């Protein structure tokens, strides 16, 4: 097999070029020249030496020229001017161009399993710190295996003792009774005791290394998984360089910012997205950002801003490129489309979104002249085609004088994320941790049966509740557990409480896309592999919230008669809780926040039952019941006091004023409450 003389040089050179490019851009921003210039000189010198080792004199000469450009500023307090920055970046470009000629031949690449560079994208390289963790984990595992081998010697002794015991316990010849039998019995007991001690020592000696091996192997596996992924931040340097170069060409000032660089994705996805992202940034600077004079006249900062946000959303990764420029000139788009023959007239009625879709179609440009950065109408077309190849989606929105945002959403193949691992029906599943608001322990009494389905009241907020077992089994069977845990999940559609059996802890997992043939539920974002290589479901927060809301909307309604009930309580929480329970049972519920308001309602409408709090501002509950008992139109309507007062005297006073029921809030039980309501309303009817 032919050898590749540049195999290691390519990796090292790409790494050095990435660091140099990042450093030069930071230098242009004025970020610590006194520290950066010496560091850049060291990196350049390393690159020059490596190039000479592999006899690449042209690369070495370019590196030497970069050293000459930087050397005068090693100890200078003056910042580098733009022409110096341009000279250094130009040298890096020339080295990168020469590096492209060192790519392995296709046949050699196939033999060495080395991927050829794709569209100028730097070859993904594992992080050295992660490699150190991997190597340390392997070393520790080997040490534990050696300890296990030593314990095998103890096992051999255990076998020998077992053989000896078997001989001693064998039946003796006749006449072997008496003293000799006692001696044999004692010897047997001693042997058994020693055997037990050896077995215990063996178990203890084996358990600890095995646990250590398990931990180390988990770490090795997790680190190996991470090595397959690349931080999104690896794209930011080339994107910032693109924004800088286009702005320089057009005489504009632009600041590029990247967010979400810590999101780790499959290198193939990042490689495929590099071209579209470069085009998006180029378009933002060329078409979006105004010149300094125009921005100043409009009251904007002279320096435009281009931002790239990377985020994982369920089964997809979203790249969002925004600028604070003038926005898309929709009238210019309309005129350009009419010139292309896509519109019958310039006045053809198309809304903003329809016009923006014409831009994504390709072949349409609003530039007045053709230049090296714009004017041919192929930019967004390339973006759309690349995203289509990945099975993704592209959208654009704009606002006049405020800017434009272009959003690319593509399916995930691999992604790293922190997750909360929970158990439901003996199955472990993961929920992305960034969507978990909190976890709570609840009693089944806290689950209210509302007209919209089950709900959990947490910190004053009523949210839909659904057991995870019901979601995974797609069944309407209610949960029978008296106590449980719930995960409060926040999604795009709101917040929901998801009931689980147990919380197993948090973990960093690698999310894998499901095969296209897998007909997965919308609540499933993908899968991860546990320590034994078995697949484990990863749930989609948006899907969970939607499912909880849908389960409530489709909850079977109780066919009870619409009996009118009046709830009177100054506490909003109590009113809403009682109302939701009663409505779920089929009652028509009206509410009042004071006894005075309740009396007014009771005079206008006949109810089947009054549910009254005792302690309220103004008239209390006792007085309300007294007044209704004194009124001929209301005296036959039963009243139940629902209060926090639990003394014998209060109960007796309630009975004296004519209340037919008395429930203490601290002892509130939904079933008992509904039973009492049902009995009193049946009496009233």
N, C-alpha and C positions, 0 to 999 in steps of 0.2 A: 504494500500500500504506500502510495506516495506521501511524503511528509509535507505538512503545511508550515513553512518557516515563519509565518506571521500570525500564527494562531493566537499566541498569548500577547503579542504586540498590539494586535487589533483591539483586544479587550482593554488593555492598559491605556492605549492612546485614546480610545473613545471616552474612557473615564476621565482622563486628564483634560480632554477637550471640553467635556461637560462642565467640569469645575472651573476651567479658565473662562468659558463663556459666561457662566453665572457670575464669576468674580468681576469681570470687566463691566457687565451691566450694573452691578452694585457700585462699582467704582464711578460710573458715570452719574449715579445718583448722589455721589458725595458721601458714601457710607464708609468712613474710616480709611482714608487713603494711606495713612502711616502704617496700618496693619495689613491692608489688602495688597499693596504693591509688592512688599517682600514675599508675601505668600504666592502671588502670581509669578514672581520671578523663580521661586523654588519649583513650582509646577512646570513652568516652561523649561527650566533646566533639566528636570526629570524626563520630560518628553524628548528633549534634544538628545539626551544620553541614550534613551531607549531606542530612538531612531537610528543612532549610529551603531548600536549593537547589531541591529538587523540590516545594516548597510542601506538605510534609506536617507541618503545625503540630502535630497531635496526637502524632505520634512525637517531634517536637522537644520538646514539653512533657514527655512521659514521660522523655526523656533528661535534660532539665533537672532533673526531680525526683530522678533517680538521682544526678546531680551533687550536689544539695543533701544527699542522704543520705550520700554518701561524703566530701564536703569537710571536715567536722569531724575526720576521722581521717587527713588527709593527712600530718600530722607527729606524730600521737598515738602514744604507745607502748602505749596500751590497745587490745586487740583488739575487733573489732566484736561486739556481742551478737547473739543469735539474731534479735531483732526487727529489727535493722538489716539483717541478711542477708536476712530474709524480705521486707523492704521493697524491697531492690534486686532480688531475684529476681522479686517481683511486678511491678515495673516492666518487667523484661525480658519477662515473660509477656505483659503488655499490649502491648508493642511487637510481639512475635511475632504476637499475634492480629490486630493492625492490619495487619501485613505480609501476612497471608493474604488480606486484602481487595484487595491490590494485584496479585494474580496476573493475568496476561494473560488476556483472553477466549479461549475455545477457538479461534475463527477466527484471532485474532491470533497465538496460540501456534503454530498450524499454519503461518501465513505466515512467521513469524520462526524456525521450527524451535527454539523455546524450550520445554522441558518444563515443564508446570505442576507446582507443588509436590505431593508425594504424602504424604498423611497427616501433614503437619507436618514431614516430613523436610527438613532443610536441603539446598538445592541443592548438589550436588557441585561443587567449584571446584578447578581445577588448582592445584598448588603453584607459587608464584611462582619458586622456584629452578629447578624443572623447565622452566618457560616460558623462563627466561633461558638455560638450556642449549640449548633448542630454537632460540631466536633466534640465539644465538651460532653454533650449528652451521650454520644456513642462511646466515649472513653469511660464514662461512669457505668454504662451498661456492661461493658466488658469486665470492669472490676467486680461488678455484682455477680456476673456469671462465674468468675474465678472463685468467689466465695461459695457459690453453690457447689462447685466441684469439690471443695474441701469438705463440705457436709456429706458428700457421698460416702466418704470414709466412715462417718458415723453410722450411716445406713448399713454398711457391711458388718459393723460390729453388732448392730441390732439383729441382723439375720443370724449371726453366730450365736447370740444369746437365745434366740428363738429355738435354734436347733438343740442347744444344751438343755433348755427347759423341756422340750419334748422328750428327750432321753430320761430326764429325772422323773418326769411324771408317768413314765411307762410302767405297766404292771410289774411287780416284783415276783420272784420265785417263791414258792411256798416256804415257810419258815422265816421269812423276812419281816415278821411282825415285831412289835415291841420297840426297843430303843432305836434300832436302825431305821425303823419307819418314821419315828419322830424326827430323827436327824435329817432324813430325806425330805420330810415335809418342810422343816425349817429352811433347808437349802433351796427348796423350790420357791418358797415365799420370798427369800432373799433375791433369788434370780429374777422373779417376777417384778420385785420392786426396782431392781437395777434396770430391767428392761423398760419399765415405765419412765424412769428418769431419763434414760437415753432417748426414748421416743419424745418426751417433752422437750428435751434440749434440741432434738432435731427439728421439731415443729417450730420452736422459737427461732432457731437459727435460719430456718428456711423462710419463715414468714417475713422477717424484716428485709432481707435482700429482694424477695419477690415484690414487696410493696415499693421498694426503691426502684427496682427495674420498671415497674408499671409507670411510676411517675416520670422516669427518664425517657421511656419509650413514648409516652404521651407528648413530652416536650420535643422529642426528635420528630415525631410525626407532625406536630403543629408547625414546627419551624420549617420542615420540608414543604409543607403545604404553602407557607408564606413565600417560600423561594419561587414558587410558580407565579406569584403575583408581583405587580409593579405599582408603586405609588403614582397616582395621577400627576403628582408634582414634577415627574420627569419630563412632562411636556411643557412645563411653564417657561423654561429657559428659551427654547426655540420659539415659542409663541411671543414672548416678550421681545426677543430679537426681531421677529417679523414686524411687530408693532413699531419698534424703534426705527427700523430701516425704511418702512413705508412712510412713516411720519417725516423722516429726514428728507426723503425724496420729494415729498409734497410740501415741505416747508411748514409742517405743523408740529405742535407740541402735544405729546401723548404720554400718559402714565398707564402702564398695564398692571393689573392685579389679578392674581389667581387665588381662588379659594377652594377648599376641599381637596387640597393636594395629598392629604393623608388617606384618602379613599384608595384602597388597593384593588386593582383589577387585573384581569388576564392580559398578558402582554400583547396577545393577538388583537384584542379589542382596542387597546391603546394605539397599536401600530396602524390599525385600519382607520382610526379616528384622527390620526395626526394630520393628514391631508385636508379633510373637511374643516378641522379646527383652525389650521393655518389660513384657509380661505376665509373663514368667518372673521378672524381677527383682521386680515387684510381688508376685507369689505368694510368692517367697522371703522377703520382708520380712513380709508379712501373715500367712502361714501357717507359715513356718519359724522365723524368729527369735523367741525368747522375750523377754518384758519384762525390764528390768534386774534386778528383784528375783528373778525365777525363775532367771535365768542365774547370779546371784551365789549363790543357794541351792544350785544344782547344781555349783558350783565352776568355772563358766565365767567368762571375762572379761565385764564388764558390756556391752561393745560387741559386737554381733553382726557377723559377716563374711559378705558376699555377694561371690562371685568369678565373673567371666565369663572363660573361656578360649576363644580363637579359634585354630584350627589347621587347616592343610591336610593332608588324608590321602588320597593318591592322587588319584582323580577327584572328591573331595568336600571340602567345608569343614565343619568340626565346630564348633558353638557349645556350650560346656558351662557351665551355670550351677549353681554349688554354694553351699550355705549351711551354717553350722555350728550350725543350730538343733536343734529337738527331734526332727526327723524326722516322717514322715507317721504319723498315728495310724491304724493299719490297722483297729483295732476300730471307730473312728468311721466309717471308710469302709464297713466291713461293715454297720454300723447304718444309715447313710445310704442305702446301696444297697437294704437291705431295705425301708426306708420308701418308696423309689421303686418298689418292686415288682420290682426286678431280681434279687432273691434270694428264694427260697422262705422261708428262715428265716435268722436272724442267725447260726446255727451252721453254715450251709452251708459245706462244705469247699472253700475257695478259698485258694491259697497267696498269698504276698506279691505276686508279679508279676501274678497274675490280678487282685488288688484294685487294684494301681496302674494296670493297663490300664483298669479301670472309671473311674478318675479322668480318664484321657485321653479317654475316650468323650464326656465333657461332660455337663452337666446335673446334676452331682453336687457338692455342697459339704458340707464338714464344719464350716463356720462356724456358731457358735451363733446369731448374729444377722446380719441383712442390713445392710451398711454401704456407704459409697461406694467401698470398696476390696475388699470380699469379700462372699460369702454367696449369690451367684446361680448359682454353678456353671457359669459360662461361660468362665472364664479359660483353663484348659488346653484346652478345646474349641477356642477361637480359635487357640491355638498349633498344635494338631494339624491344623486345617483349612488354616492358612497353609502349614505344611510339606508337607501333601499336595499343595497346588497347585504346589509347586516340585518335586514328585517326590522328596521327602525322607523321612526317618524320624525318629521321636521315641521316646525311651526315658527311663525314670525309675528311679532306685534310691534307697533310703533305709535309714537305720540309726537305731534308736531312740537319742535323746539325742546323736547325732553329726551329723545333718544329712541333706540331700537333694540329689541331683544330677539335673538334667534335661538331657538331651543331644539336640541337634538336628543332624542330618546331612543336608546338601542337596547336589545336584550342582553342580559348578563350571561356569560358562560361560567366565570368564576369571580367571586368577590369575597373580601375578608371583612368581617364585622363582629362586633361584640353582641352577645345574645344572652337572654335569660332562658334557662332550660327549665321546663316544667314537666309535670307528669299528669297524664289523664288516662284513666283506664289501663294502667300499667305500661303505657307507652310514653316515651320521652320525646318532647317536641321543643323547638326553639322559637323564641320571639325576638326580633331585633331590639336590642336594648335601647336604642335611641328613640323608640316609639313607646317605651314603657314609662308612664308617668309615675306610678308607684304600685305597690302591692298591699293588699289589706286582708285581714282575717275577719270573717263575718259569720254571723249566726243566720240560720235559715229564716228566722223571724224578720231579718232586715231586708229580705227580698219581697218587694211589693208587687202584687198582681195588678198591673194597671191596664187601662183600656188599650194601651199601645204595646202590651206585653210585659214581661218581667222587668223590674227596674231595681237598681241598688242606689240607696241614698248615701253619698259619701261627701263629707265636709260641706254639706249644704247643697250639693249638686246631685240631681236625679239623672242617672244615666242608664241606658239599656243594659240588661244583664243577660248573658247566655252561657250555659256550661260548655266548656270546650268539648266534652264528650258528645254533646248534642250536635255541635258543629261538625266534628269529624265523622260522626256516624250518620249525619243528615237525617236525624230523627227528631220527633217532637216529644219524646219521652221525658217527663220532668225529672229533675235531680231529686234523689231521696236522701241525700246527705244532710245532717242537721247542721254541721259546721263545715267550713271550707275556706279556701283561699281564693282570692280574685286578683287578677292582673288588670290594672287600669291602663288601657291601651289608647293611644291617641293616633288617629289617622286623618286623612284628608277630609273625611266626611264627618268628623266629630270625635267624641270620646265614648268608650264602651267598657264595661266590666266583663271580663272573661273568667268564668269559674274554672278552677283547676283543682286536682287532688293534692298535689305537693309542689313546692318550689325546690328545685334541685341545685340552683346556684347559677352563676354566670360563667361564660366561656367565650373565648375568641374562636370563631368557626369560619370555615370557608364555605360560602354559599355556592352551590352548583346548580346550574339550570337543569330542569327536567327534560327528558327526551321529548321531541315533538309528538311522538305517538302516545305519550302519557296524557290521559284525559284528567288533568288535575283540577281540583276545586279552586275557585278564585281565592280561597283563603290560603292556598299553598304558594309560597314564593319560590320554593326550590327545595333542595335537600343538602344535608351535610353528612359526613361519614363519622361514626363514633370510633372509639379506640380500636375496636375489633373489625373495622371496615364495613359495618352495617349501615345502611342509609337511615337517616333521621330527618323527619319533616321539619322544614323551616316555614313559619307562618308569615303571611303578608298582613301588616297592621291595617292597611286600608280595607283589605278583604274581610278581616275580623270585625271591624267596626260596621261595615256594610251588612255583614251577616247578622250581627246582633240587632241592627235596626230592622232588617228584613224579617228576622224571626219574630220580632215584636209586632210588626205590621201584619204578619200572617198568623198570629196567635189566635187559637179558636176562642170565640166570644161565648160567654155564658148566657144562656137564653132565659135569664131571670126577667121578671116583669120590671118595667121602668117605673119603679116606685120612687116618688120624690122624697129626698132627705135633705135637711138643712144642717150644715156644719157651721158652728160658731166658735171661733178661736182667734185670739190675736196673734198667734204664732203662724207664720206662713208655712213653715216646715210641717207643723201638725196638720194644718188645713189640707196641704197638698198630699200628705201621706194618707189621711183618712179618705180624701176624695178619690185618690187613685185606687185604693183598696175597694171602695164601694162601687166605683164605676166599673172595675173589672168584674164585679159580681153582678152587674146589670142594673144598678140603681141610678136614678137621675139625681145628681148631686148639685146643690146650690151652696154657696158659702158666704159667710159674713165675718168681718174682722172685729166686731164688737157686739155686745148684747143689744145696744140700741139699734144698730143696723139690722140685727137679727129680728128684733121685734117688728121693724118696718116691713121686712120681707115676709114675716109670718102673717101679718095683717093683709098683705096683698095676695098671698098664695097659700093654699092649704097643703101641708106636708104630712107625710106618714110618720115622721120621727124628727125630733130635735136632738142633735149631738152638741153638747154645750160644755165649754171650758168653765172653770170656776173663777180663777184669778184673771181678771181682765181690767183694763183701765175703765173708769166710770162704773157702770152697772156690772155687778159680778154675776156668775152663773146661777147662784141661789136666787137672786132677785129676779132673773129672767124667768126661771121656772115658776116662781110665785106669781108673777104677772100673767103668765100664760094660763095658770090654773084658775086665776080669777076672771079670765075673759071667756065668756060662753062659747065664742067661736073657736077657741084654741084649747079649751080645757081637756078635750078628748084626745089630743095629740100627745103620744108618750114622749118623754124627755129622758135622755141618758146623759149623765155627767161624765166627762172624760177629763181627768184632772191629775195633777201631780200630788195633791193633798190626800194622804192615806190614813189619817187618824180616825179613830172610832167616832169621835165627836163630829167630824166632817161628814162621815158616812150617814150618821144619824140625822144630821141637819138636812142632807140631801133627801132622805126618806121623808122627813117632816114637811119639806116644801112641796113634795109631790113627784120627785124624780123616780122613774121606774127602773133605772139602771145606774150603776156607778162603776166606772173602770179607772184604775190607777195607771198612769202613763208608764211608770217604771215596771209595771207588771203586764204591760200590753202584749197580747198574743193575738195574732191575726185571726186564727180560727175561732177563738173564744169571742172576739169582737164581732165577727160576722154572724156567729151563732146568736149572740144577744140581739144584734140588729134585726136578724131574720125573725126572731120570736116577737119582738116588739112591733115590727111593721105588720106581721100577720095578725096580731091582736088589734092593731089600729084599723086594718082593712075589714 
